[in-house]
Structures are given as structure tokens and as C-alpha cells.
Amino acid sequence: MPSNTTASSGHKSGKKKGRRARLVVIVLVLAIVGGIGFGAYWSISTVRASFPQTKGTIKLDGLSGPVDVKRDGNGIPQIYAESDADLFMAQGYVQAQDRFWEMDVRRHMTSGRLSEMFGKSQVKTDEFLRTLGWHRVAKKEYDSKLSPETKKYLQAYAKGVNAYLAGKDGKDISVEYAALGFTNDYAPQKWTPVDSVAWLKAMAWDLRGNMEDEIDRSLMTSRLGPSQIKDLYPEYPYKRNKPVVREGAYDGVTKEYDAKGTATGTQTGAGGTASTGGTGGTGGTAGSGLAGGAQAPSGLQSQLSGVSDVLDEVPAILGPNGNGIGSNSWVVSGEHTITGKPLLANDPHLAPQLPSVWYQMGLHCRSVSDKCQYDVSGYTFSGMPGVVIGHNQKIAWGMTNLGADVTDLYLEKFTGDGYQFDGKVLPFTSREETIKVAGGKSKKITVRETNNGPLISDRNDELVKVGKKAHVDTAAPDRGDGYGVALRWTALSPGKSMDAVFDLNKAENFKEFRKAAALFEVPSQNLIYADTDGHIGYQAPGRIPVRGKGDGSLPAPGWDPEYRWTGYIPQDALPYEYDPKRGYIVTANQAVIDDSDKAKYPYKLTSDWGYGARSQRIDDLIRSKTQNGGKISTEDMRLMQMDNSSEIAKLLVPKLLKIDVKDKYVREAQKLLEGWDYTQDADSAAAAYFNSVWRNILKLAIGNKLPKELRVKGQCLNVEPAGNTGPADEGKKVRECGQRDADSAQPDGGDRYYEVIRKIIDDETNDWWKAPATRTDKETKNRDQLFARALEDARWDLTAKLGKDVDTWSWGRLHRLTLKNQTLGTEGPGWVQYVLNRGPWNLGGGEAAVNATGWNAAGGYGVVWVPSMRMVVNLKDFDKSKWINLTGASGHAYNAHYTDQTEKWAKGELLPWAYKDKAVEKGTSDKLVLRP
């Protein structure tokens, strides 16, 4: 049990600020108790009891030597030890000090045990997560896949977490436990190594690729025909938006990717079908009758809609159901920098949450040796040892989502107690799971799996009975009672991604970096690289499937063996670059490689890339700075991260300004766009108005024509029935209300829709521009009529939200960020939410801008995902690197470091990032010694 031998009581702030905070906490805590209805006195000591000790000395049984924990003025810890085991034990202890509530919730989420903490409201979520079986897969990884060294580190980390927990009640750990204690007798359990491994499954889930696109395309078939769906998923614009990798080629003889230039021979096939970079279609016209087209029978609609509903139930730990998740990273070689050495930038775009998903930390061996191998600093995940993104003494690395298609949905034909495959009936693999429910009875469920994966359709009442018909070919088996839906996903097979974390942390050159990357199987990420010798590089790692038939864009027939996965793309065949001639590499979720020519690259990575608006803007900014011999600084990299330019505004505004507007109030708003530089600053009235116009263009042209399963929940329209049979049904209308959560509804307004509109912008009578009349608006028959209607609708939308006076409008007043505690801050009583949550902040930036403060155009203007951190690494002098987190180091409400970085983050500022001993010591505010 830890014991204090030297008195210390955490961080101290100014007296006035401290008194004010104490008064606020006392008042709010009493109000919370009153609001909950318990009426007991909950003193300030309850709130402060869980604050970490950051000074003095603590005894930890299990350490082999003393460990120093040095925290700077932002509470960011740097740990110094003399052995690997001590280093990771201390990491576990320190992260638990700051973030154990967050860690505990995460492990309950990954193991499908949220109901144990929060009661019956989480049963449906637990059912789905038990069906996926993340924790089961993590245990298999730990038992059979991970190296002995990795296991030793995981054990040491768990020992540190448990040393912190020893002898503590919930209220001593976090104020959330004290609040939970009023309704639940839950007590935290010991941490295990598997709890750490399982977190990688949650990370992989929200970075899983195109699963939602696969569902959406299928759902669209009830109201759109094949050519119309192709319009909404246009080909990647390779000529305009450059891919990540531009040098080298796949060698059909060696079966490897050669980064040095043209390979000696290429070969189509090579175990997989080459990607065409999109789902086909040339933009074209939408055809006649946008409510018509090929129909997907209602059974399949219900099936896939139900799956989508289940996905909405899963906690959006990293992003809103995987949609829109992106990231920026780029590296510039010393040829183009003022230091003569590389600069590397990274800002992953994830769901905003409090505390931030990231935890900044340094892990330092006092002397690097075989006994103690690490000297690394960067961004970690609370609950997991090692550093995920950052740098060591030789190299730096960053990550963005590759977006590889690593999931497939399979339709399964049930027969009796089994399912059909290759003309036979196979038995389900089944297991029984018991979900314990706080304050209620336990619930037992049966999880069924086919040879393609778990039956996720079992997890929704709508999906117990599958549809009468399904959109399949004539060779499909008799429908009988219908089809189920199974999920095949690379992360459901045990892997070695945890090994990769530690190998990245101690890699010293590009060869070692690539070797480590080969182990980073899921999630599949773009890995960017720089080293102190001046080299830069990129590697696409990941376990990416090779399919037999099918391209993964739509659900596949599970009964047909030809649609099975035949293997994975060999690691040596995955694209990479090393010291490209252009002197820089940009990854921002665009296409990895130009695979529009099948002979160039024989494997399919995905059909659903991001469309390159951010990546090309970054590319343009780098070239504009360097084309005449200019050099890039750390400050230049920071400014690029904060670039707010709207690419869609550059396309649309010139045309919007040509619209003859009669209404003087609408004309007043239209004038805001005159002379606007397309920059979406928080105080910009023009940005506010344009984004509202853009939202209304999408709604009129596309959104109102989509099926109810994709539209925002509660938004209702009078539409012709799906499956209209002809003249007898002509003129009939039915009331249909949207069913999708606002954060994941369509059209979301991202750069896929930039490309959709770009394809038809000069086709002024394209059917997409046609919108029916309403009670207040006339029918639109062409582009300019629809634009005029959007200009008007946006004027009155902003009048309602921001007032009549356009001079008072600002983008930031619409585009706001509120940080919410992901448990009691979203579901708890109002007063609890008031205590735990922070904000709002008025933000600039926007969807598909480099400063990617994402919003969903179908759902509203609020911020739904953000640059979750920002960093710029200086390979010439690591101590001149910069970093920032979305929130702060602490997960404790009213701790000085709860959100102390957020204001700077919102302004685009970066903090100094000390690395070497002297710089760390100079910046140290609190020092804690952990002793055996």
C-alpha cells in the first residue's frame, strides 16, 4: 500500500484564484447533492480528495529503484527511471493518479461491462460490444501473440495502476465515483494487462474504414438508382489532389513496393483486384425521378437500418461512428527548413471529449542501455503503456487514418440452427454472455458467429426477423425467414499491435521504423517519419484484406465462398516513401497511391478515401513557401495547422454572387460574401453566412432526396412512397421522419460532397438541382434557382440563430465547442453535468479545412470532431519542439490542469515541449519521488 513519507498536496495556484475555485466547488457540490435529492453534505474535501500528490515522496512496493516524476507548469509529467519495468510501473501509477476514472470507463466499454457502472441504460451497448468480443480478442493477443518483453511491460504498468488503487475508496480516486456512489455500490477492481491491450480495439473501431459507407450505399437504394448513388460517391480526383506516395512502384517480379523509382515489372492481380479509387460513376446527371431507381426491398432496408442504429449506440470514444474522422500530418526535409533538419507536424482529428483522449508524457531512462531502453516523449493513451505518437532521441513519428477497407458486412442465410455456406449448412459458433446490471437483474445473451464473424444483426430487436427480400442476385438461396448480417473485421483476429508501440518507441532509423510498422496491424494508419540524420519517410502499415469476389463497397453474400477473404496484402507490398525528391510528404486521409491505373498497384486498399481537400491545401501551402527558395520554420508549421481556408467556398462564392436577389434582407447577407477571402475565422460574418448557404444547398440538392434512414432524427418530409409503382401512385405523399443521429446523418458536408458538387456545378439543369415546391417556396428547376433559395433560407436561419443585424453575425457563435465528460457529463443529472463539463468555445475552421473543426451540415453547426492535439517536432533541437492538448493532463474536475490547455488550443497556440534533462529540469514545477 502506498504511504506518504513527505507531505505534499498537489498543485497550488494563486490565492485569489484558489479561493474563488473553492467557493464555486462548495456551492456546486451542495447543489449537486440537492439536485440528486440526497441532501447529504458533500464537502470540498470530497472534491479535492482525489487530486494527485505531485510533490514529496511515495513508497511503491515493487520498484527496484527510485523514480522521479517531474511535472511542468501544465502538470505534464516526465518520468525518470533506471529500468524498463520501473519506468512502465511508474507510468501506470502516474496515469492512474490523473485519469483512473477515464481508464476504468474505457475498460468497461471495451469489455462490454458499462452496465455494471451505469445500469440498464447501457445494456444494449454492452450486448453489441460483447458480440464484437474486443476483450476476448485482446486476451488471445496477450496469451499467444505478444512478445515476452511486451507482456513484462504490460504487467509492470498494471502493477503501477494497482499500487495507486491499493487502499483507496472510490471517492479517493475521483469525484465521479463519489457521485456514482449515491446510486450504485460499484467499487473499482484491479487493473489487468488485458485491459490495456483491449483499448487498441476501441481505437481500431472508430478508425475502421468504410463500414458506414457500406451501410449508407445500401440504404440509398430505396430512393436512388445506381447512377445516382455513383454521383454521391465520385471517383477520387487524382489529377487535382495528389496522393500520399508519388514515387516508386509495385514490382510484379519481387512482389514488393520499390520506393526508389520505377520497378522492373508490374503485374495486375498478384492476389487481389486493383482498386479503381472510387465506386465508379462520372458525375453525370442524376437521371429522371430522384425518388425512383432500383429499389432495395424493405427487408434489407430494415436490416441495415437496424445495424446502423446499433452503431449509434456504441460510445463515440474517438469520433462520431467513424464518420469524418481524419487527421493531418506532414514532414518537411531540412532542404526546405530554416534549421536544415526536418520538421514534422501532426494533429489527429477525433471526437472532443473531457478529458482529452491523449495524455502527454515523457518516459526517460536515466541511462539508455539493455536494462533500460527508452528515452521517448509524446502522446499516450491513459490505460496503455508506451508512447503512441511522439519522438525519441533519434526519430519522430506521427499518424493519420489510412482509411483502408478492413471491414465487410456479409448477408447470411439461416437454415434451422445453422447458416448456409458453399451448399452446406454449418452450425453457428455460439457462446453465452452474462451482463451484470447495476441496480437490476443480470441479462444473459447468446452470441452467434458464422465463418465470416459475429452476427451483429442479432443485437437489435428490429433485426430478429430479417426482411422478406434482399437485393441479391438470382443465385441467392431462398430467403425463407430472411438474412442476417455478420461482420468481418481485421481487429477481431489477434495481432501484435501492442508490440509495435514499444518497437516504435525505441526505433533509431527508417529500417527499424518500418520493421515496427509491420507489427502495427490494426488500426491501419499512415505512419510518417523523420530522423536527426535528416531523413524523412512514410509507411502504410496494417492488416488489409485481399478479397476474392466483390470490392467491399456493399454487403456480400456470405453463402458464396468466392466472396471470402483470401489473405492479406503482404507488408513488403504496402506503399512507402523515403527521402522523396520533392522534399516533403503530406498525409491527410487522401488516397495513398494513384491506383487509377490498375497496372500500377495490384491491391485494393479502399474505395472510400477522403477526397484530398485538406491534403492538397497543405501541399499548396508548403509549395508556396518553398518554391522560390523560401524556408519553413516551426512557426510556419503551426500557422499551417491553423489554416481556415474553405475550398468549397472558393468554388461556390463567385457563382453565388451572380445570383440576382430581390429581397433586400437577403441581398444584405449576400453582400457579406463580396471581397471575402474564404477564411473561416471565428469572428467572420461571411464564414457564418456561407456555411449556412452551403448547408442549405446540400439539404435542397441532396439531403431531402435521401431515405429516412440517413436523414436527421426528427426532421420530417412529405415524400412520394419508396417503390412507387406508377401512375396509380402518382401524387401520393407520405410523412417520413429522419432516423439518424445528427452527428452521423447525411449529407455531412465533407470533401466528398465538395467533389459531388464540383462534378455538376457547370451542368445548370442537372436533376440534382431540382427541388420540389413547399408551402412557402417555389419549385427549383435549375442550379441558380436552387442557389437563390439556399441564399434566402440561410438568411432566415441565421436571423433566427444570430439576430437580424448581419454585422453582429460571426462563425464562432454558430460553430461552438462544448467539452463534455463522456459519462456523467452526458448522462448525469444537470448539476453534475455543470460541474464536469466546460465551454463553450467559439471556434474558427471547419469541415475539410486544415484547421479541421468538423461539423455535420445535415445536423447543425456545432463542433463534432476536432484536432485532438497538435504537435510540431524540431529534429534539429527537440527542446524547440511544440505541443498542445485539447484539454489538460488531469481528469479531475476543478484541478488546475483539467482544461488549462484548452484556451491556448482554441487560439492555435502551442506550448514548449521540453525533452532533454536540462530543459525538463528548468521547466519543472513539481517533483515527486517514487521509492521502493
Phi, psi and omega in degrees: 000132181297141176225140181273126176253346175227131185292138174197145184224044173079198186280148176239138177245184181301150186299315182295314179298319180296317179298317181297316180297318181296318179297315179300314182296316180301312181298313184290323179296317177297321179294322178300310183300316177297320180295324179286334176098012181271329174072002180282156180278121180245102191280170177300333180297331177295320181289320185275345186302329185269356179299140185285148168283125184239001177228163177087213186224140175230137177270127178236114175293134179113340175288148177263347180197173181291146178234131177262135175241107183254120179251138179274189183295346175258010178076012181280123185271143169240124187254134180236124182218175182245003175211155179301316183298318178294322181298312184281332172296317178294322177300315178298318181296313185291317178296322176295323176305315186270329196222024190295323178305312178301315180298318182294317178296318180301315183290330175290327176293310184294336180260005180066044183231027180296330181297334178295332180264319193242004173085197192294341180297339184256007184298314180300318178297315179298322179301315181293317182291326174294324178296318176292323174073039181305312184295324177298317179293320179299322179294320177297320177300312182296319184288324193231348188248323189282151181290155176304324180296315178298318178300320179298320179292319179296321178294318179296318178299312180299322178298321178293317178299315183289332174296323177293319184288334189304125176079005183257139168277166180305318182294339177280348185260319182196147178296334178297322177295324178297319178292318180296331183296341178290336184236356190209137178266025181301139175229134181300143177258170180296150177278146177235157176303325181294328177302323179289316182296323184296335181298330178297335177290321177295320177299317181293325183300312183279356175242035193276357177101227196258023184300317179293323176297322179298317178293313184299317180300321179292319179295328181297337186294347179286339181230349181236147176274171183305318182291327180290320177296322176298324177303324184275354174228069186290165178295152178294134183277073185302325183290333183261317184248111189289144176286174179296305185263126184235352180239145180099179182197160174282132180262113182290344179275309182276347183062032179233161174269127181257113184277357188266354179153205182290129181285166184284343178186141178246160185213126176278143181105265177049038177092003180199162180271131180294143178282149175257006174079008179181184182264011178094181179094150182242015184091286173047198176264162182279000181079182182264141176072077184294348176270000184257219181090180180297135184257136168269125183305153188301331181299311179294323176303311181298319181300307184288327175299319179295319176300316179298321177299319179296318179300324179295338180280338183287133181305131180277070186296321182247346181179166182288087176058031175081352182279137172076356182294129179218196176184159173242139164209145174205154180226137181240130182288163181300339177303330185246011181244157181288341181273342186080001176234164184295155168237137183231129180240149178206138171210095179291138182259113184223174180294137176291135177208163183231116001285168178303150177298337183264152176225117182282141185192151171244138178238110189235126166279133181300327173218117183288126183203183177298329180284328183219107197255000193242139171213079194226148181216144178160215186255127180245169168256129174299128182103359183219128180287161178089180179245131184274315179227134179163220180207156169246203184284350184236324186229161172231152179212154176223172183220145165224163182285123177293324180078018180299148180279096184246010177231145171222140172263134179241130171283133183240132178266117180275140173220111182061234179262021181218195182221156184272137174207123176054043176080004180239165173254119181255146179283148173294147164273119188235152171212154179257134179239139177249121180259115177279138187237120177299127178075012182206183180280147175293155179235132177259138176229156174252126177260124179248141178230146170256184178288357175261344180138187183292147177276094181287342177291345177288349190261023177211133183304325180298335191259005177299316174254122181274163188299159179293329182225161177215151183280081181227170182281176186292345180276358181294148178293160179306138187291326180053238179276358176118184182250150170260176178232122177251154181247123169256126185212133184301328183288350179271005171250135182302143181216196187235026184299329179294324174300321183298324181302311182289324178293323174297320184298332182244008177295145183239355180203176185293326179297314179291325177298314179294324178296319177293319181299327181298336179274346183277078191281317177217141354287155181282116186238152165282122179253124182249151195218148168208154177222168185289346175278355175103002182274151173231157182194176181210144174219134171264104178263189171118153174269101187244123188288152168252127184260154171283263173274162177084158181241008177080004184274341180221158177305140185255155177286111184292342182279349184258114183297341181290345179265007179287157170289138182257357181154200179231154178298128179301142181302322181291344181267355180282140185298146172207166175222150179217118181049058179298152185299329182291340174087013176201161177223134179238129171233123179211045175072013175281180177304138180286321186214149178285094180254025177291336174260114186301334182287342185283316183217119192276352184255149178266121175270314175190164170258357191234062173292159157297159190263007166089011180296314180291315184298319182289326176297317177297316178303315180296320180295320178295314182294323179294331180279331189249351190295333179252031179086008179292157181242147183259136179252172174302320179295323177298319179297319178298315180297324176297319178300332183263011181295126186255008187300137179258114181289326180287330177295323179299327180282318191268325188303314179304325179282324178295327181287344179272353180287129179279106183260125183275318184293125185294329180287323176290320178298323178301318178289320180302324181296338177301333183279346180290123179078001178293139183266014176070015179268128185264063176288156182299329183266011185274120174287324180297319179296320178299312183292315181300314183295330174290320176298314179302315179301317182286328173300312181296320180297313183289317185282324189233307190304315182289352181258359181273158177292160185301332182294341181256346183274163184295136180306128176091346177275119190248147179223151170267115186226162172292143180299143173296141180081026178309127187267357178136204186306326183295333181263357186299133178088349178290146178227145174233153179271118180236130181249141181298157185233357187263142173302145186301325184287344183236011180286168179236151358281132186280347176088007179286186189287350169297319179286335170303314184289323177302311182290322179301324182294330186246004189299327181264000175263086194291343180248017177304144184299336178295337181279354182272130179226137183291159176291154174236185180299333184244346186235147177282161175298143172256135183246352180208178185300310186292327175294320178292320177299319179298319180292322178293321176300319180290313181299321180294322179301314184281333174297313181285332175299318179292325186269325189239351181107167185286328185280110184295337180292343179264356181289150171205146180299320183297330179291335175271321192259083190244148178247125170243126179269126184238133167303129192283003178236271182292340178285346177247331186244349185282176176303157185305318181293325177296317178299321180298321180289319189272333186266161181221151176120189007271162171246137175274122187244152166269194180081195181168184180299127177066011167276160176300315171282081196275074172272090193287147174220154181258114185297332178286328187263335182148191187259350185296154183284126181246342169205156194216164163296104189289342171199166173222141176214150171226118183259129179259108184284350175281317181214102184302331181288351175259010173287165182225151177204164177203151175244160180295320182242247179211183183290329189268145171259009183263119178303135179075002165291149183300338185249026179290311178221034187287350177261350190294316181299317177294318178302314182297328179275354181084015179277158176236151178264154171299145182238091181286142181228307182288157187308313184297316181292320178297315180298320180296325182268002184286129175258319181232140178231126178242134177251125174261124184240151177298000000 
